[in-house]
Amino acid sequence: MKLQCFLRYLLLTVSLGIILPISSKAYSVFAHLAIIDASWKPSLVPLLKEKYPNATEDELRVAHSYAYGGSLMPDLGYFPFGSVYFTNLAHYVRTGDFITNLIGQSKNINEYALALGALSHYLTDEYGHSLATNVAEPIVYPVIGKKFGKLVTYEQAPIYHSRMEFGFDVLQVARGNYASQEYHDFIGFNVSKPLLERAFLMTYGLDLDDVFNGKLDLTISTFRWSVRTLLPGLTRTAWSMKKAEIMKANPAMNSRKFHARIKRKEYFHDYGRDRERPNLRTRITAFIIKILPKVGPLKALKFTTPGPEGEKLFIKSFDTVMVCYRQDLQKLLRHEDLSLRDINFDTGMPTTPGEYAIADQTYSQILIQLQEKKFKNLTVPLRQNILAYYNKPDTTTKSNEHKEYKIDWEKTYLALQQIRTAKTTAIDSLKFPPDTSGSKIAAGTVK
């Protein structure tokens, strides 16, 4: 290794504490990608070909990269230069409607693939959190189990939540259960900005670029780099740090079946025969990270491997997502409506006022922001959703119990009164931002 390369890598390692998007509430990153990989040939390709019968193999490969991007897109706000507000909206407010609008607004094969990837994220968070992360946390980390009980959400223990998710990824990468980095590089990661802008405006009545403070393009670029380069390297580094602990644990029979099922996919014959092994650079980085103080984003690196019980929960959630995702894709193949519920991604349950502080805060934020913009793009479904959320009389009482997520109730009440009589805009009258991507993709073709 050349000294210059090593110094560059060392600098990147030290900078992780500044730019790393790991302290989030997202279900494990590579699990989202694995759902796409495992569903690609049996479910996604037939659906894409049914809608775009003239698509070539090269065009399908590009579409695969958009499905990858869609599977992580709701977490875009967690990445450097991102907007946490965007991700909070996508996780708590009209969550099912957002996915439905992404699918309905898709105008070409790439946008459709991205929308289907976003659908997988919806399901993976719904069942991944409720069946795995929130249940495994108090088992793997008994200290929070004693404090919160047998079910722990991100809101209750954010640091342990991040450690749990990261632990899932590291263990499954070590097992060789995910596609290799070479395969992900071959496919790539892409996001369609025009589709996001249309679906976001339709769902939330807000301009997407405003929510990202004019840095949406920069966020997307950083997101692609982080997923392709930073996170895989960090995961291998963490594996090197925990190698002895991981190797000591005996994988359950369910884990071996899981490994065999994923490995049967054709792409692994070319890209996934060998399990990832930490190289010299990874081991050096692991040593450096090991001696760094675990503060800020690096807190997640102080994780405990899930253990046999935690791994069983993860595999159960993965299998559940696969079944539900296949069922939804089959519905789309039959041209049936999905009827997606507006769930809280962190709990997998319907969004309920007064029960989850971040959701309450996010609803207050969008209500006030719509008022500040004079309800310019307020649609009937958006108003109905907001009014329904604040319909329960105990909303204020429960929300005031949240200590960390303060709500300006004076502004919220004023905006709530005004939205009741505000003039609405017909959905087909919304003025979407111009498509500045330069893409001229026709149905069934990819530029």
N, C-alpha and C positions, 0 to 999 in steps of 0.2 A: 504493500500500500504506500503510495507516495505521501510524503509529509504534507504537501499542500492539500491533498484530498482528505487526509486525516484531520487536519486543522479545520477544514470546512465542515466536516462531519461533527467534530467536537463543538463547533460554534452552533450548529443546528441543534445538537443535543441540549446545550445550555439554554438555548432560546425556547425550548419546549415549554418551560414554565410560563412564557409570555404568550405564545400563540396557540398552544395545544387546545383543541376543542373537546377535551375528554370529560370535563366535569359537567356532564349534561344528564338529562333524564331519558335519553334515547335508549331503546333496546339495542343490544350489541350490534355494532356496525356490520360485522361480517355475517351475522345471522340474516340480516336484511338481504344481503347479496346472495347468500346461499339459498334463500327461498326462491329468488329469481332463477338461479342456476338449476335447481332441482325441478322447477316448473317449466323450464324453457321449452324443451322438445315435446313433452307430453301434453302441455296445456296452452302455453303462450303462442308457440309457432302456429298451431292449427287456427287459433283465433285471429292472429295477424294475417294469415294467408286467406282466411275466409273473408276478411274485410278488404284486403289488398292482394288479390289473387295473382297479380303480375310481379309481385316482389321477388327479387333475385336473392341468392344466398348472401351476396355482399351487402345488399340492402337490409337483410334480416340481421346480419352481424352488427350493422350500425344501429338498428332498432334495439338490439340487445343492450348496447351501451346506454340508450335512453331509458330502457327498463331499469338498468342499474341506477341511473341518476334519479329516476322517479322513486325507487325504493328507499332512497336516502333524502329526497327533496324536502319532506316536512321538517327535517332537522337542519336545514340550511342555515337557519339563524344562529346555530351554535358555533359555526365556523368563523374564523377571523374575518372581521369587517361585516359580519352578519347582523341580523336584527332578531334579537330574542323575542321581540314583540310579534314578528311574523310567525315564529315557531310556536309561540303560545297560542296565537289564533288558530293555527293549523292543528294544535293538539287539544283545544278546549272549546272553541266556538264554531258551530256549524261544521263539525269535522266530517260528517257523512256527506253533507251538501257540497263541501269543497271537492271531495273525491268524485262525486257525481258530476259536478260541473267540469272537472278536468276531463273526464271521459266524454261528456257531451260536447265540449268545445274543441276536441281533437280534430284537426283538419288534414293530417297526413299520418303515415305509418310511424314516424318517429314520435310525434306527439301522442299518438294512441299508445305506443309502447311505454312512454313516460307515465301516462295516466294509469296504465295497468300496473306499473311499478309502484305508483303511489297507493294504489289499492292494496298491494301486498304490504306496504308499510302500515296502513290502517289496521289490517288484520294481525300483523306481527306484533304491533304494540298492544292491540286489544287482548290477545291471548298470551303473548310473551310476558307482559307485566303481570296479568292476573293469575296465570298458572305457574310462572317460573320466578321472575325477579322478586316480586313482592312476597312470595312464599318462601323463597330460598334465603333471602336476606336475614331473617331472624334465626335461621338454622345455621348458616355459615358464620354469622356474627351475633352470637348469643346476647351480647351487651345491648343491642338495640331490640332484641326479642323481649328482654326483660322490661324494657321501657315502653314498647308499643304493642306487644302481643305477637300473635302468629301471622299477621299480615302487616307489612310495612311498605308505605308508599314513598315515592321520591320526595314529596313535600315534607315528610316526617324525618327522613334521614338521607339528604341528598348526596353526601359524600359516600356513604355506604352503598347507596344505589349505584353510583358510578363505579365503585369498586366491584360490585357484583356483576354488572354488565361487562366490564373489562375482563373480569375473571372468566366469564363464559367464553369470550372470544379467544383469550389466550389458551385456554384448555382445548378448545375445539381445533384451533390452529395446530397446537402441539399433537393432537390426535391425528391430524391429517384429514380432517373431515370437511374442510373447505377447499375451494378451488385455489390453485397456487397464484402467487402474485404475477407470474408470467402470463397466466390466462387472463387475469383482470387487465393487465397491460395490453394484451392482444385485443380484447374487446373494447376497452376504454370506458370513459364515463362522460355522459353528456346530459345537458339540461336545456329544455326549450323555454327560453325567456318569454316569447310571445304567448305561448299557451298558459304559462303561469300568470302573466298579466291579465289575460282575459278571464280565466277562472277565478282569480283573486278578486278582481273588480266585481264580478258577478256575485260572488259569495259574501264579500265583506264591504263592498261599496267604497273601497279605498284604492288609491293608486299604489301599485306594488313598489315602484321606484322611490316613492315618498317614504314608504315604510322602511326602506333600506337606506334612507338619507342619500340617495343618488349613487350608492355604491353596490348596486345589485350585480353589475357586470364583474366588478372586482371580487365580490363575494363568491360568485359562481366559479371564477378562475381559481381562487384560493381553495374552494371546496374540492374541485377536481384534483388539484395538486395534493391536498391533504389526504384524500381517499386513496389515491394511487401511490403516494410515496411515503408520507409521514406516518399514517396510522399502521400500514403493514410493517414498516420498520420498527415502530415502537412496540407492536405486538410481539414480534420476534425477539426484541430486546427484553421485554417482560418475561417471555418464556425462558430466556437464558437465565434471568434472575431467579426464576422459580423452578428451574429444571428438576432439581432433586425432589422437590415437593410433588411435582406433577408425575414424575416417573414412579414415585413411591405409591401413589394412589392406584388401585386396581380398577380398570374400567369395567363397568357392569356389562352384562350380556346385551342390554338394550343399546349401550354405546357401540358395541361391535356391529350390531345390526344396522344402527344408524350409519356407521362408517361404510358398511358394505353397500347400503342403499344409495348413498351419495356417490360412491365410487363407480357405480354401474353406469353413470352418465358418460356418454361418448367422449365429451370434451376432456375428461380426465385421462383418457387413453393417451392423449397427446401432451397434456399440460399438468397432470396431477399425479403421475406415478410415484414420484418421490415426495416424501413428507418434508416440509420445510425444516431445515436445521440451522441453528445459529452459527454464522461464520465468525471469523476473527473480529471483524469490524463490529458486529452485533455484540460480541462478548465484551469488547472494550467499552462500547456504549453502555452496556448493562452495568459495568463496573462504575462508570462515571455517574449514571443516574442513581445507582445504589447509594453513593456517598452524598448526593445532593439532598438538601432538606426537602422533605415531602410537604411542601406548602403550595397553595394555589392549585393549578391543574394537576400538578404532580402528586397530589394527595391520592388520586385514584390508583397510582402505582403501588401504593401500600395495601395491596389486595391479598386476600386469602383464596386459594383455589377452591372451586365450588364443592369438591368432594363427591363421592358416589351419589349421595342423596340429592345434592344440588344439581348434579349432571342429569340424573333421571328426570327431575322437574323440567330442566331445559329441553331435553329430548321430547318429553310429553308435549310441551308447548309448541315445539317445532312441528311435530306430527299433526297437532291440532290445526295449526296455521295452514299446513299443506292441504289438509282435507277441505277446510273452509275456502281456501283460495281456489282450489280446483272446482269446487261447487259454484263459486261466483263466476269464474271464467266460463264454465259450462252454461250458466244463465245468459251471459253475454253472447255466447255462441248461438244460443236459441233466441236471441233478441228479446230477452226478458229484462225487466227492471230489477235493480239490485235492492232498492229500498234500504239504504245504509242508515243506521241510527247515528245521531249526533252524540258520540261517546266521548268520555274523558280518556285520552290515550294513556294516561298514567295508571288508571284503575281498571280500564276495560269496561266500565259501567257508564250508563247514560249520564251526561253532564247535568248536575243538580246544584242549584243555588245554595250557598251557605255551607256546603260540604267540603269544598276544596278551595283553599285560599287563592292559588294562582289563577284558577278559573274565574273566581269572583273579581279579582283584580283586572283580568283581561277583558271581561265583559264591561267593566266600568270604563276601561281605557277606550274600547272601540265606541262605546256610547258617547263619551265626551268628544272623541275625535270626529265622529260623524256630525255632532252638533257644531263643532268649530268650523267644519267645512259646509255648514248650512244644509246638511243632509242632501248634498248635491247628487249623490248616486244611490240614494236609499231606495231599495226595492221592497215590494210588499212582503216577500218571504223573509228578508232580513229584519224588517220591523216586527213581523210576527214572532220571529225567533227571540229577539231581544225582549219584547213585552212578555212573552211566555216565561222567560228566565226570571224576570222580576215579578212574576204574578203571585208568588207565595209570600204571605205576610211576614214570615219569620226570616226572610232573606237578610235583612239588615242586622238583626240580632246575632245570627250565627256568624255573619261576615265580620262583625266587629270583634269577634273573639280571636280573629287572626292577628297576630302581633307583628309578623315580619312583612306582610303584604298589605300595606295601608291603602285605604280607599277614601277618596275625597267624596263623601256622601252628599255634600251640599251641591257640588257640580253634577254629580250623578243624578240626583233627584231632579235638578233643573233640566238636564238633558232628557231625562225620562219623560217629564211632562211635555216637553216640546216635540219629542219623536212621535207622540200619540197623534198629533195633528199635522205633522210635517207632510209636505207634498212628496209623493213617491214617483219614481221613474220606472217606466216599463222596462223589463229586461231587454227586450229587443231594441230599445232606444238608447241603451248604454253606449257611450263612445269609448271604444277600446283604444289603447295606445297604438300608434302605428308600428308595424312590424319593421324594425330597423336591423334585423338579423341578416338581411340580404339573401335569405333563403327563399327559393321558389320551388318548393317541393310539391309535386302533383301527387294525386292519389295513386299509391302503388309504386312510386319512385322515390329515390332518395338522392339528394344532391351530393 
